[in-house]
Amino acid sequence: MFVRYPVLLSTILLLQSPVFGTELNDAVRDDYETHLAKLFDYFHRNPELSLVEFETAKRMASELREAGFEVTENVGGTGVVAIMKNGAGPLVMMRADMDGLPVEEKSGLPNASRKQQQSPISGATVYTMHACGHDVHITSLVGTARQMAARRNQWSGTLMLVVQPAEERVLGAKAMRADRIWERFGTPDYALAFHVASSDLTGTINITEGSPYAGADTVDIIIHGVGAHGAYPHRGKDPIVLGSQIVLALQTLVARELPPREPGVVTVGSFHAGTKHNIISDTAHLQLTVRNTNEETRQLLLNGIKRIAVNMGRAAGLPEDKLPEVIISEESVPPTINDPVLTRRLKNAWVGAMGASTVVDNPVKGMGAEDFPYFSVDPAITSVYWQVGGTPAEDFKREAAGGEPVASHHSPLFKVAPESSVRVGVESTVVALMELMGR
């Protein structure tokens, strides 16, 4: 296990030197023009769905081997682990997720994806798209590998690059842990990752202390009723009416039970019941997503959902054996929480090497979730997760003037500026790694 000795003054001066920042910027620019631009284009045109990222994983393994890393494939499914040992020092993990989404791209870009793939969920053939920017992540990881390999005389330790499958289904990180990634390759002293963000300005690094991404639970509520003819409602117990009452009552959890300054979300995304106009169904099915930023809020919301659903069933006169069932899926993730000391340390390194205007602290407004925390809990690993800006200033100006809005992630219109996104992704990662591993 690496002992975290204080950073040497020479390393601090190196990272805060304008010469280092300029040299790195030039090197990454040259690599983008000669190699990474074509690689990004390939990934953008050929996205693959969660759990079936076979060609993406194969290409990533090839690129990382070519950069000089020892590569292991098929970790936790299609996952790839690349190791470069470079003397004594910390073991630092950098992760990039690689899966796309079942979305038909309508961005209008010349390299828009037209790829189709069989869904591992439905079996149907669907269009696929990198509608969340994972093509930026994996291209940047390759760029990082190439830069770190070229700078082996400047750092010491072991660098672990992780290409993770199935982030969009929050299955990949858990699968790699189940495949004993730490036992096979070593438990990191630090874990790092970033996400490109269409909500942030290109050329910027958005880093915040606390929780940049929420924890999420998938919850199903099965509502039992008594079927009847629609003309004789008094002979049945209508699960649609009960389900509607439960949906409305759930809104009070955040509005009236959660402290006003504590973030939380309870969203009912699906309500299925019935087959015909004049038939009162005997079941209804609600599907929920529940978001939080700490374990206390999570328990308050989950306990409240169960309390409301079950007791609304009692209020409707259902017998005990027909009360609503609340099912919490195993597909849940804890919140992403940045270590405050490491956050400040990396922020200072980025300011020194890339300039103060590059680093911003804009709290994430939504409650998006990530499965990256499975790499930083049990055991607890010091970690930081940051965002790289993906949208040019002119796009934000156009939106503010009433023009075309900036598309969100998971939209068929999603797009980011690839060159600035990839280049800042590589530069910010290399600076972070050199801060932790620099000689």
N, C-alpha and C positions, 0 to 999 in steps of 0.2 A: 504494500500500500504506500502510495506516495505521500510524503509529509509536506504540507504547504508552507515552505519557507518564504520569508519576505522576498518580494521581487527585487532583483538586483537593480541598482541605479542605472547601470549601462543599458539594461533592457528598457527601463522607463524612458531614458533619453532617446533610444533608438526609435521607439514607437511614437514619441512626441516630436520627432524630427521631421521637418518639412521634406527633407531629402528622401526619407523612407516613404512618406505618403506619395510623393511625386513619382518615385521609381516604381512603386507598386501600381499606381494608377496607370502608368505607361505600359507596364508589363501586362496588366489585365486587359487594357485596351487592345494591345497587339494580339493577345491570345484570342480575344473575342473576334477580331477581324479575320484571323487565319483559321480558327477552329471552332470556337464556341457558337458563333452565329449559325453555322451549318448544323451543328448538333442541336441547338434549340429548334431550328426549323424542322428537323426530323422528329423530335419529340412532339412538337405542336401538331404536326400533321398526323401523328400516329399514336393517339392516346389509347390506353387500355384500362379496362374496368378493374375494380377492386378484386383481388385474389387471382386474376388471370393476366397479370402484367408480365407475361412470359418474354416477349420480344424486348420490352423496355428493360427488364432485369438483365437480359442477355447483353444488350448494348452497354448498359452501365457497368457490368462486370468486365467487359472488354476494355472500356475506356479507363477504368481504374487500374486494371492490370498494366495497360500501356503506360500509365503514369508511374508505375513502379511499386504498386501496392500488392500485398499478398491478399488474394480475394477468395472468399468462400461464398458459394451460391446456395440457394434453396434453404435459407435460414427462416424458419417460420412460414414456409410456403415459398413465395417468390423473392423473399428478402435477400439482400446482398450485404456482406460485411467485408470491408477492406481495411487492412492493417498495415501501418508502416511503423516499424520499431526503429528508433533513432537515439539509442543511449538511455541513460538514466533520466528520470523525470516523470511528470504526471501522465496518466492515461486520460486522454480527452476524446470524448465522442461528439461527432457532428452528424446530425441526422437530416435526411431529405426524404420526403414522401413522394411517391411516383405515380399513384393511380389517378385516372381521369374519372369523368362522370357520364351517365347515360343521358346526354344532352346533345341536341343537334345544333351545331355552331351556326350562328347567324350574325357574326361580327362584321362580315364584309371584308375581312382581311384576305389578301391574296393567298396566304398559306392556311386558310381556314380548314379545319379537319372535315373530311368527308368519310372518315373511317367508320365502319360498322362492325359490331362484335356481338356474339351471343352472350346475353346476360346470364351470369351464374345464378341469379336469383329467380328470374321468370322463365329462362330458356329462350325468350324471344330475341330476335336480332334487332339491335338498337344502334342509333348513332352514338358516337362517343366524342367527348370534347374535354380538353384541359380547361374547364370552366372555373378552376380555382387556383390556377397558376403553378401547379406542381411541376410543369415543364421548366419553369424558372428555377425551381428548387434543385432539380436533379442536374440541370445544366451548370448551375453555380457550384454544385458539389464537385463536378468534374473539374471545373476551373480552379476550385480550391485545391484539389488533389494535385493538379499540375503546378500550381504556385508553391505549395508546401514542399513538393518533391524537389523543385528547383532551389529551394532555400534550406536544404538540410543542414548546412553549416551554421544556420542562424537559430536553430531550435533543438531542443532535446526532450525526449520522452517517447510516448507511443500515441500515435494518432489513429483513431478508429472512425472510419466513415461508414455510416449506416444508410442503406437505401431501403426504405420501409414500404411495404405494400399496404393496401387497404386502409388508409387513414380515413377515407370518406365513409367507411362503414365502422370506424373505430374498432377494427379487429386486428390490424397489422402489428402494432406495438405489443399488444398482449400476446399475439401468436409468436413473435420473436422472443419474448420473455419465456413463454412456455417451451420454446425450443432451446432454452438454457443459454441464451446469448452471453450472459455474464460469466457463467461457469466455463464456457468454451473459449471466450476471448478476453476475459478480464472485466472486472467491475470498474467503470470509469470514476475518476476523481471529479470530473466535470462533464456535464451533458449540455449541448448547445443545439439550437435549431432556429430557423427564421421562416417567416411567411411573407411572400409578396402581397401587397395590399393595394387594391384599386382605390381605396379611400385615402391613401397617402400620396404626397407629391413625389415624383421621381427625383432621384438623387438624395433622398433622405433616409435616415435610419430612425425608426420610431421605437423607443425603448422606455418602458415604464416599470417602476417597482410595483409589487403587488401581483395582481392576477390579470394578465392580458387576455386570457381566454377562460371561459366558464367551464364548470363541470356540467355534465348532462346525463340525465336518466331518461330511458324510454319506458313509458308506463302504458299498460292496457287496462281498461275497465270493461269487464263483461257484465252487462245488466240483464238480469233474468226477469221475465214477465210472465203473463198468462195470455196466450193468444185468444183472439175472439174476432167476430165479425165487426167491421167498422161501424155498422148501424146499431150494435149492441155493446157499447164500450163498458157498460156496467157489469158485463159478464167476464171481463178480463182485467188484467193489470198491464197498462200500456208502458212498455219500456222506452218508447220514444219520448213521452212526456217526462218520465223519470230521468232519462238521460239529459234532456234539455234543462231540467232543474239542477242536475249535477253540474253541467257545464257552467251555468250562471253562478252557482254557489262557489265553484272553484276560483272564480275571479276575486273573491274576498280574501283568499289566502295571501296574495301579494298586497292587496289594497288595505287590508285591515289586520293582518296577523304578522306580517313581516315589518320590521322597523323601517321607517321611510328612507333612511340612508343606506339600507342594506339591499343590494341588487338581487333580483330573483325573477324568474319567468315561469309561468304555467300556461302552456299553449295546447289547446285541443286541435290537433291537425286533421283529424278524421272522425266522422260519425256515420256509422253504417247500421242500417236497420230496415226491416220490411222488404216486401216483394211486390205489393200491389196496393192500389188506391184504397180498397175497402177491406183490407185485412190488417188487424192489429197483430203485430209480430209478437213472438214470445222471447226475443232477444234483441239487444242492441250492443254495439261495440264502439267504444271510444278509444282513440289512440292519442297519447299525449307526449310532448317533450317538456322536460322540467330542467331548468337551468339555475345554477348557483355559483357562488365564488368561494364558498367555504363549507365545511362539513356540517356546521350547526344549521345553516340555512337549508342545506339539503335535507336533513332529517326533519326540520320543521315542515317543509313543503310535502315530503313524501308521507309523513304521518298525518298531515292535514288532509291530503287527498284521500287516504284510506278512511279517515274519520268521517269526512263529508259524504263519500260514496255509500258507505255502509249504513250510516244513520239516515241518509235520505231514503234509502231502501226501506228502512224501518218506518219512517214517517209515511211512506206510501202504502204501508200495510202488508209488505211482503213477509212471509214466514222466514225464520232464521236460516232455513236451508236454501232459500232463494235470494239471499241478500247479494248485492253486487260484489264481484270479485275484482280485486286490485292486484295486478301482476306487474312486478318490476323486472324488466329484462336485465340479463347479464351484460348487454351491450351498453354499459355505462362508463363514463370517464370522470375522474376527479378533476378539479380545476387546475389549470396551469398557473403555477405561482413562481415568480422570479425571486431568486435569492437577492436580498437588498444589497448586501456587501458586494457581491459579484456584479450586480447590475451597475452600481456606481463605478466599480473598477473598469468595466468594459466601456462604459460611457466616457470616462476620462480618456481611455486609450483611443476611442474613435474620434473624439474631439481633437486630440493631439495629432493623430495621423491623417485625418480626413477633413478637419475643419469644424468649427463650432456650428456653422450654419447647416451642416449635414445632419446633426443629431437633434431630434425633437422628442418631446414627451407629451404625446397626445393620447389620452386615455381612450381605449377602444369603446365605442358607443354601444355596440351590439353585445349579444351573449353567445357568440359562436364558441364551439367547443373543439377540442383537440385531443388525440390520444397520446400525444407526446409525454404527458405525466407518467405513463406506465414505464418510461425510461428513467424517471427521477424519484419514484417512490418505491419503498419496500425492496431494497434499502433506500434510504434517503440519499440522493445525490445532488450536490450543488449544481443548479441549472439556471440558464437564462434563455428566454425565447423572445426574439425581437421581430419587428416588421420592417420590410424594405418597400419604399414607395414605388408604385407602379404606374401612376397616371401623370401625364405632362400638365404643366400649368395652364396651357391653352385650353385643355379639355375642361378644367374646373372653371375657367373664365367663361367658356361657352355655356356651361350649365347654369352659372350664376346669371347670365344674360337671358335666360329663358330658352336656351337651345337644347340640343340633345343631352340628356343626363348621362353622367358617368355610371356605367352598368355595374351592378354589384356582382360579387362572387356567386357562382352557380347559375348565373343568367346566360342564356344563349348569346347575348350581346357582349359578354365579358371579354375584355382585352386589356393588356398592359403593354407598356413600351419595353420590348425585350432587351435592347442593348443596355439601357440604363439600369433596368431591374437586375439583369444578370451580373453586370459589372459591379454594382454596389453590393449585390449578394456575395460575390467573390471577395471583394475588398474588405467588407465588414467582417466576414468569416476569418480571413487570413489575419487581420489585425487582432481579432479576438484570440485566435490560436497562438499568435506570437506573444500576446500579453501573458498567456498562461504557460507557454512552453518556451519562450524566447531565452536565449543564452545571454 
